[in-house]
Amino acid sequence: MSEHYHAIVWIDHREAKIFHFNATDAERAVLHSHLTGQHLHHKANTTGSGHLGVDKEFFHRVLEALTHTGALLITGPANAKAELKNYIDQQRPELAKRISGVEALDHPSDGSLVAFARKYFKADDRMHPQTQKTL
């Protein structure tokens, strides 16, 4: 369990990178979807969108990694970030209240991702006072 207040998640349908961090250090966790590598393609004259559904087990594991997060930023390149936010809204309303934002980011390096999060929360923390969480 992390003792850091802030966390950032970068997520796509294959993996989630989670960083719990403060001004000086960061803890990294990487989770992989069990649906990794599966591709569906829509064919003419067929029903359905050709898209995989939400991997709820994957999202559940991401939620477990974020349980004690004080402030959360969700990022990613496509729809998975919005799907994760919707999943959190439905499954963990108390965590949903701690989401500071959802931002589009392509495929940054780990260092760039943490730097982006620190810059984001530096501004965000001025607008929202931090409170100590009770564990």
C-alpha positions in Angstrom: 0.0 0.0 0.0 1.3 3.4 -1.0 1.7 6.3 1.5 1.5 8.8 -1.4 -1.5 11.1 -1.7 -1.5 11.5 -5.5 -1.8 8.9 -8.2 -1.9 8.9 -12.0 -3.2 6.1 -14.2 -2.3 5.7 -17.9 -4.6 3.1 -19.4 -5.4 1.5 -22.7 -7.3 -1.7 -23.3 -4.1 -3.8 -22.8 -2.3 -2.3 -19.8 -2.5 0.2 -17.0 0.5 2.0 -15.5 -0.2 3.4 -12.1 2.1 5.8 -10.3 1.6 6.8 -6.7 3.9 9.8 -6.1 4.9 12.9 -4.2 7.3 15.7 -5.1 10.4 13.5 -4.7 9.6 9.9 -5.5 7.1 7.6 -7.3 6.0 4.0 -6.9 5.1 2.2 -10.2 2.7 -0.7 -10.8 1.8 -2.2 -14.2 -1.3 -4.3 -14.7 -2.1 -6.2 -17.8 -5.5 -7.1 -19.3 -6.2 -10.8 -19.8 -7.7 -9.8 -23.2 -4.3 -8.5 -24.4 -3.7 -9.4 -28.0 -7.3 -10.1 -28.9 -8.5 -8.0 -31.9 -12.0 -8.0 -33.3 -12.7 -6.4 -36.6 -16.0 -5.3 -37.9 -17.0 -7.0 -41.2 -19.5 -5.8 -43.7 -23.1 -7.2 -43.3 -22.5 -8.4 -39.7 -24.1 -7.3 -36.5 -22.2 -5.7 -33.7 -19.6 -3.0 -33.4 -16.5 -5.3 -33.7 -15.2 -3.9 -30.4 -14.2 -5.8 -27.3 -16.3 -5.1 -24.2 -14.9 -3.7 -21.1 -12.6 -6.1 -19.2 -14.2 -5.7 -15.8 -11.7 -8.0 -14.1 -8.9 -5.7 -15.4 -10.7 -2.6 -14.2 -11.4 -4.2 -10.8 -7.6 -4.9 -10.4 -6.9 -1.2 -11.3 -9.5 -0.1 -8.7 -7.8 -2.3 -6.1 -4.5 -0.6 -6.8 -6.1 2.8 -6.3 -8.1 2.1 -3.1 -6.0 4.5 -0.8 -5.4 7.2 -3.4 -6.2 10.8 -2.2 -6.3 12.5 -5.6 -6.4 10.7 -9.0 -5.7 11.7 -12.6 -6.8 9.3 -15.3 -5.0 9.4 -18.7 -4.6 7.4 -21.8 -4.8 7.5 -25.6 -8.3 6.3 -26.4 -11.6 5.2 -24.8 -10.2 3.1 -22.0 -9.7 6.2 -19.8 -13.4 7.2 -20.0 -14.5 3.6 -19.6 -12.4 3.4 -16.4 -13.9 6.6 -15.1 -17.4 5.3 -15.7 -16.5 2.0 -14.0 -15.2 3.9 -11.0 -18.3 6.0 -10.9 -20.5 2.9 -10.8 -18.4 0.7 -8.6 -16.6 3.1 -6.1 -18.4 6.4 -5.8 -16.1 7.4 -2.9 -13.1 7.0 -5.2 -14.9 8.8 -8.1 -15.1 11.9 -5.9 -11.3 12.0 -5.7 -10.8 12.0 -9.5 -9.2 15.3 -10.4 -9.4 14.9 -14.1 -9.4 12.7 -17.2 -6.8 13.7 -19.8 -5.8 12.4 -23.2 -2.2 11.3 -23.4 -0.7 9.2 -26.2 2.2 6.9 -25.1 4.5 9.0 -22.8 7.6 7.6 -21.1 7.2 6.8 -17.4 9.3 9.9 -16.5 7.2 12.1 -18.8 4.0 10.7 -17.3 5.1 11.4 -13.7 6.3 14.9 -14.7 2.9 15.6 -16.3 1.1 14.5 -13.2 3.3 16.6 -10.8 2.7 19.7 -13.0 -1.1 18.9 -13.2 -1.5 18.4 -9.4 0.7 21.4 -8.6 -2.1 23.6 -10.2 -4.9 21.3 -9.0 -3.8 21.3 -5.4 -4.1 25.1 -5.3 -7.8 24.7 -6.1 -8.5 21.8 -3.7 -7.1 21.5 -0.2 -5.5 18.2 0.6 -6.8 16.3 3.6 -5.2 13.5 5.4 -6.8 10.2 4.6 -7.6 7.8 7.4 -6.5 4.3 6.7 
